[in-house]
Amino acid sequence: MKTFIFNMLTNEQRLAILENKKVVELLIDRHDVNKIVGNVYKGKVVNVLPGMQAAFVDIGLEKNGFLYRDELVSYQKISEAEEGKTERSISQFVTVGQEILVQVTKEGFGKKGPRLTEVVSFPGKYIVYMPNAGYVGVSKRMQKEEVREEWRKIGSELCQGEEGMIIRTATEGLTKEKVAQDLFFLRKLWEDVWKEGKTLKPPALIHEDNSILEKVVRDMNFEEVDTIVIDTMKDYLLLKELFTPFPELLEKLHFYQHKEGIFSHYNVEVEFEKAMRRQVWLKSGAYLVIDQTEALTVFDVNTGKFTGKLDLQDTIVKTNIEAAKEIARQLRLRDIGGIIIIDFIDMKHDRDKQIVLNAFATELKNDRTKTNVLGFTGLGLLEMTRKKARQNLQDSVSTSCPTCLGKGKVLSDEALAHKVERALWEYKGMDSEAILVEVPPNVAPIIKGQKDKNQKRLEKELHYRIFVKPNSGLVPNDFVIRFIGSIEEVSQRM
């Protein structure tokens, strides 16, 4: 049983994906924070490094983008033996000062700039359209080779000029006309983008990726979903329109109208808070300790209060299996990427390690992000990797604490401001005229917005006056609803 919960009321739009009433993924999109994965830029090559087979490209951001030789269209189109091809230098394909069209495939982290590709792509419902790739690929999830070959043939017939596409798994069983329609819309999108983009001087942004709602509609398979709940009428009507050709999806779509925040109602807010903690308790009484760095995440499994009912090895294996299942969930929930090390409780027998490994692999099958489990090391540590395309949940909603000098985490000013907004929404329709909220000094301007625009918007939608009072005595991730009453009473307390 899978449920989608959309929280779209504030500028911080959130989606929670529940499986069997348990939160497994949290996606966040903010209008006030630039997410650049999927964006297309016209850039200029500023440095070429043959020793690294890479180039640095100025795309107008704080850090230059990083472009590998293998991500160049001209390199990919060379038809020669792989051995000779790999010996070619990147300097044969790009030069300093050259204008180049690139797309961001991975956000910058720490001191690293964003990862780029010259193979621009636009994902659709059934295909991924590539205006300059020149080849047709088919999803490996299509099991039968004759079906894959048939779709390659259809894709080649539909493509024009240098166009290319990847046929997605959702295409299996569809007609050629359905795919042609998807291609038509994506081709039109690219033509509109390039019509304006080709006149711009680099560095310039020529296409920005879509909102969280559009991405989910595009990328998710709603046939696997049982319930879709959303808390804004505008977005509810948008989904209703998109689902019109699919009556079975309309039956799953629901508009949330209660006063309580939608995430609170479905107990997602609690899971969100837990996802920020270093320690995670398991039902048995055992617990996990999670330590995240820029490139490496370590999970440490501890028996805690779990003593078991049989012998020691039985207790260890049961604890490790439970931990493996929870770790697979935490990887998705926190969107952890990069190198991952898991320190399970030491197991003496290889058969026990294999049992735990099998349980872990089974849970990872539900993960939409690519994972690669390498196995146990000589020290008994499980090594794995998970594709890293964007900031993880912790980094996207928190900032280094000035008190503990980065050793701990608190909510960022923006995240706290959005939390205050969600609290204010729960007072909509109250009898009183005004409300006084005290927040840390850095948060007050965010709630008010430029020229008090955001505060006025909230007051108009909530039908009461909002008084925001900075309070330097509050800890960085705290706020207080200090008083509710008439405008005159609240003004006196300001």
Summary of the structure (lengths in Angstrom):
residues: 494
radius of gyration: 25.6
end to end distance: 49.3
largest distance: 80.9
contacts: 1458
relative contact order: 0.09
helix: 34%
strand: 27%
